[in-house]
Amino acid sequence: MKIAILGVGRLGAFHAKVLRALPGVDELRINDADSARAASLAKELGAKHAATIDDAFSGVDAAVIVTPTGTHADLIRRALDKGLPVFCEKPIALDLESTKRIVDHVEKTKGRVQIGFQRRFDSGFQEARRRVGAGELGTVYSFHMTSRDALPPPDAYAETSGGQFVDQLIHDFDVTRWMFGDEVDDIYATGSTLGFPQYAKWGDVATSGAVLKLRGGAVGLLQAARHNEAGYDIRVEVYGAKDTIAVGLDPRTPMTSVERDGPKMKNPAYPTFFVRFDAAYRAELAHFLRFARGEAENACTVSDGMEALRIALAARRSLQEHRPVAVKEIA
């Protein structure tokens, strides 16, 4: 296969290296708004530098989009209009209207688009989903999700990211729908700019919490933080009538027990999401190649991406209006 990858910043460069090493990828074309960066990476990987997007798309079999969020929708549309299967990092767009137009365009063109929510490919998250679906926990009453970055992103990124709910917690919103096979009914969110007062001028927060209720009655507590120097921390606890399970609780979890006989963790701590989800990212892109060839089902549709964004926008409205928000209000 010949693959075009657009955007080779931090995550895009990682994806390019993964794609170059995957069996079946005969040619990789790299495009970036920073032409020198694209050319340098192409030389390093033995790939081709595509100076323009049209050059990147010409004659390839699929496209991988890892550009800034504000460009996703237009690039997805351009790739679909050329008949290309598309992998695009989340979210599709920062607003629901633009996202819905892409959902409609995918349906109109019968296009194939996989959205990048890598937690769906993590072995721990997959096992938790299996146990919930198999009924091994009995009735699931509640769950707790933790998402903490080790270090905050650059201010320039945070300012244009759509905010903590759209950029960071959207992963948790997606995996909630996927893990429990249920929809979010309503959500109440709050947050703080403690330590990061500059976030206030963007209407954003650096630390947040959200309580949500699923249609089936389960209650979830989600917490996010941009700054946790102990390490990158992604965990889930699911409480059922028969058992409680945890995802992300392992020797590298950035946590210290104060009990004398407590487990020893941070050995070493996860420094970044690249390390924590290395295997998941690789599995995700390998699956996309199978999907692009017609050998696998879509693991995360544009409709899934739209529903995760809808929950994120409900959370943002809740933060702004200091009230619980029904997700159906975001129409």
TAFENDA-V368635 format. One record per pair of residues at least 12 apart in sequence whose ideal C-beta (glycine too) atoms are under 8 Angstrom apart, sorted by the first residue. I is the first residue (numbers start at 0). J is the second residue. If there is no record, write none. Layout:
I,J
I,J
This chain:
0,23
0,24
0,25
0,26
0,60
0,61
0,288
0,291
0,292
1,25
1,26
1,27
1,28
1,58
1,59
1,60
2,18
2,24
2,26
2,27
2,28
2,59
2,60
2,61
2,62
2,63
2,288
3,28
3,30
3,49
3,55
3,56
3,59
3,61
3,62
3,63
3,83
4,18
4,27
4,28
4,29
4,30
4,55
4,62
4,63
4,64
4,65
5,30
5,31
5,52
5,55
5,62
5,63
5,64
5,65
5,66
5,74
6,30
6,31
6,32
6,64
6,65
6,66
6,67
6,70
7,29
7,31
7,36
7,37
7,40
7,65
8,31
8,36
8,65
10,65
10,88
11,31
11,65
11,66
12,40
13,273
13,280
14,63
14,65
14,280
14,284
15,27
15,29
15,40
15,44
15,46
16,44
17,280
17,281
17,284
18,63
18,284
19,44
19,45
19,46
21,281
21,284
21,285
21,288
23,288
24,288
26,46
26,47
26,59
27,41
27,44
27,46
27,47
28,46
28,47
28,48
28,49
28,54
28,55
28,59
29,41
29,44
29,46
29,47
29,48
29,49
29,55
30,48
30,49
30,50
30,51
30,52
30,54
30,55
32,66
34,48
34,50
37,49
52,74
52,77
56,77
56,78
56,81
56,83
59,83
60,83
60,84
60,291
61,83
61,84
61,85
61,86
61,287
61,288
61,291
62,74
62,78
62,83
62,84
62,85
62,86
63,85
63,86
63,87
63,284
63,287
64,78
64,85
64,86
64,87
64,88
65,88
67,159
68,90
68,92
68,93
68,159
68,160
68,161
68,166
69,92
69,93
69,159
71,87
71,88
71,90
71,91
71,92
72,91
72,92
72,97
72,98
72,100
72,101
74,87
75,87
75,91
75,101
75,104
75,112
76,101
76,104
79,104
79,105
79,108
79,110
79,112
80,108
84,110
84,111
84,112
84,113
84,287
84,290
84,291
85,110
85,111
85,112
85,113
86,112
86,113
86,115
86,284
86,287
86,291
87,112
87,113
87,114
87,115
88,114
88,115
89,114
89,115
89,116
89,169
89,170
89,173
89,304
89,307
90,114
90,161
90,165
90,169
90,304
90,307
90,308
90,311
91,114
91,301
91,304
91,305
91,308
92,308
93,161
93,165
95,305
95,308
95,309
95,312
95,329
95,330
98,301
98,304
98,305
98,308
99,305
101,301
102,301
102,302
102,305
105,301
111,290
111,291
111,297
112,297
112,300
112,301
113,286
113,287
113,290
113,297
113,298
113,299
113,300
114,299
114,300
114,301
114,303
114,304
115,283
115,299
116,170
116,173
116,174
116,177
116,299
116,303
116,304
116,307
117,276
117,279
117,280
117,283
118,170
118,173
118,174
118,233
118,276
118,279
119,173
119,174
119,177
119,279
119,283
119,298
119,299
120,278
120,279
120,280
120,282
120,283
120,286
120,298
121,246
121,276
121,278
121,279
122,278
122,279
123,246
123,247
124,174
124,178
124,235
124,246
126,246
127,178
127,235
127,237
127,244
127,246
128,177
128,178
130,244
131,178
131,179
131,180
131,237
131,239
132,180
135,239
135,241
135,242
136,237
136,238
136,239
136,240
136,241
136,242
136,243
136,244
137,239
137,240
137,241
137,242
138,239
138,240
139,179
139,217
139,237
139,238
139,239
140,217
140,218
140,238
140,239
140,240
141,217
141,218
141,219
141,220
141,238
142,175
142,179
142,217
142,218
142,219
142,220
142,235
142,236
142,237
142,238
143,219
143,220
143,221
143,222
143,234
143,235
143,236
143,238
144,171
144,174
144,175
144,219
144,220
144,221
144,222
144,234
144,235
145,222
145,223
145,232
145,233
145,234
145,235
145,247
146,167
146,168
146,170
146,171
146,221
146,222
146,223
146,224
146,232
146,233
147,222
147,223
147,224
147,225
147,226
147,227
147,231
147,232
147,233
147,253
148,167
148,224
148,225
148,226
148,227
148,231
148,272
149,226
149,227
149,228
149,229
149,230
149,231
149,253
149,268
149,269
149,270
149,271
150,226
150,228
151,195
151,205
151,225
151,226
152,225
154,197
157,198
157,201
157,203
157,225
158,201
160,203
161,311
162,201
162,202
162,203
162,204
162,315
163,190
163,203
163,204
163,205
163,207
163,223
163,225
164,188
164,207
164,209
164,311
164,312
164,314
164,315
164,318
165,308
165,311
165,312
165,315
167,223
167,225
168,207
168,209
168,221
168,223
168,311
168,314
169,307
169,308
169,310
169,311
171,221
171,223
172,221
172,307
172,310
172,311
172,314
173,299
173,303
173,304
173,307
174,235
175,211
175,213
175,219
175,221
175,310
176,303
176,306
176,307
176,310
177,303
178,235
178,237
179,213
179,215
179,217
181,213
181,214
181,215
181,217
182,213
182,214
182,306
182,326
183,211
183,212
183,213
183,214
183,310
183,313
183,326
184,211
184,212
184,213
184,214
184,325
184,326
185,211
185,212
185,313
185,323
185,324
185,325
185,326
186,209
186,210
186,211
186,212
186,310
186,313
186,314
186,317
186,323
186,324
186,326
187,209
187,210
187,211
187,317
187,322
187,323
187,324
188,207
188,208
188,209
188,210
188,314
188,315
188,317
188,318
189,207
189,208
189,209
189,317
189,318
189,321
190,204
190,205
190,206
190,207
190,208
190,318
191,204
191,205
191,206
191,207
192,204
192,205
193,205
193,206
194,206
194,226
195,225
195,226
202,319
204,318
205,224
205,225
205,226
206,223
206,224
206,225
207,222
207,223
207,224
207,318
208,220
208,221
208,222
208,223
209,221
209,222
209,314
209,317
211,310
227,253
229,253
229,254
229,255
229,265
229,268
230,251
230,252
230,253
230,265
230,267
230,268
230,269
230,270
231,253
231,268
231,269
231,270
231,271
231,272
231,274
231,275
232,247
232,252
232,253
232,254
232,269
233,247
233,272
233,275
233,276
234,246
234,247
234,248
234,252
235,247
249,264
250,262
250,263
250,264
250,266
251,264
251,265
251,266
251,267
251,268
251,269
251,275
252,264
252,265
252,268
252,269
253,265
253,268
253,269
283,298
286,298
309,326
309,329
310,326
312,329
313,325
313,326
313,328
313,329
316,328
316,329
